Amino acid sequence: MHSYRIGEAAALMGVSADTLRRWIDSGRLHAERDEQGRRTVAGPDLAAFVRELNRAERESTGSSARNRFSGIVTEVILGDVSAQVEIQAGPFRVVSMISRESAEELELAPGVPATAVIKSTNVVVERA
């Protein structure tokens, strides 16, 4: 079973280590001490906690798309017909090609909050 140090778990969740420590200290997330006395979170416990945190969002989207990355628009490149939109969603950079008309209707510009919604039957999963 894989376990994560506090900093690793926090980075995976896109929160600060202090936030993760508060969740542990309040009893919302279980952690144990390793041989060196550092707190670690078991992989299955972390996965269950993340799933529960995101349950409300998954159930209330009104969409069949399940992959949602909320963030901030960092760049918009307008072409004659299309637009390239870059969103920074936590540690993730998402780039999308949409119509110029859509980009203008949505008033997309750097600094605007936006959500990349992805529906795909072809997702590549990799392990480091």
N, C-alpha and C positions, 0 to 999 in steps of 0.2 A: 504494500500500500504506500502510495506516495504521500509525503507530507510537505508542507510549505512553511518557511519562516515567515514572520509577520510582514516584512518588507516585500517578499515575493507575492504573498497572498494579496496584499494591498495593491501592488502594481497590476496584478491580474484583474482586480476588480475596478481599477481606475479610481481608487480612493487613497487617502493618506494613511500611513502606518498608524498615526494617532487615532484616526477614525476606526480602524480595525481593532486597535487596543481597547477603545471605548466599548465596542460591541462585545468583545471578549469579557471585559471587566463587568459589563452589565448582565452577562449571562446569555446574551443572544447568540453567541457563537462559542463553541467549545474549543479549548486549546489545551495542550499538554506541554510539559517541559522536557527538553531533550537532555542528553548527557551533560551538556555544557550549561544547562539551566535556562536556555533560550526557549521562548514559547513557540510552539509549532501548531499548525492546524492540519488535521488529516484531510487528504484530498476529498474523500467522500463527504465529510462534514462541510467543507468549503463549498462543494458543488451543490449540496442541498440548501445551504444558506443563501447562495446566490440565486438559485432557482426560486426560493420563497420570496426574496426581495423583489424579484422581477415578475412575480405571478400577477399582481394587480395590473401592471402595464400590459402583459400578454393577453389578459382577459378582456381588456376594455378598449382595444384598438379599433374595433369595427372593421378589421381588414384581415384577409387571409394571409397576408405577408407577415412573417414572424421575425424577420431580421431588421431591426430598427437601430440606427445609430444617430443619436441626437448630438448636435455639436454646433459649431460656428463656421460660417462660410469664410474661407480664407482667400479664395481667388475665383473670379469669373472671367472667362475668356470668350467674348462674343464673336462668332463668325457670321457669315452671311445667312446661314440657315440654322446652324447648331450653336450650342454653347457648351463649354467645358466648365463644370462646377466642381470646386474642391472644398470638401468639408473636413474639418479637424474634429473628430468625435473622441474625446479623451485621448488615449495614445494612438488612435487609429486615424489614418488619412484615407478618405473615401473620395474617389474621383468619378464623376458621372458625365456622360454626354447626353444632353437633352436638347430640345428644340430652343432656338433663340426666343421664339414666341413665349414658351413656358417660362424661361428665365426672366423675361421682362414682366410677364403677368405676376410671377411670384416676387418680383422686385428683389431678386437675388443680387447681393453685393457683399464685399468683404465686411465682416462684422455682424451680419444678420444671422440670427439663430435659424437653424434648419435641421431637418431629419432626413437622412438617407434611408429609404425603405427598400429592402431588397427581397425579391421573391425569385428563388432559383431552385431548379431541380439538379443543378450541376454545381456543387460546392466542393472544392478540393480541401481536404483536411490533411495537415502535415504535423509532424512532431519534430521538435528541434533535435 
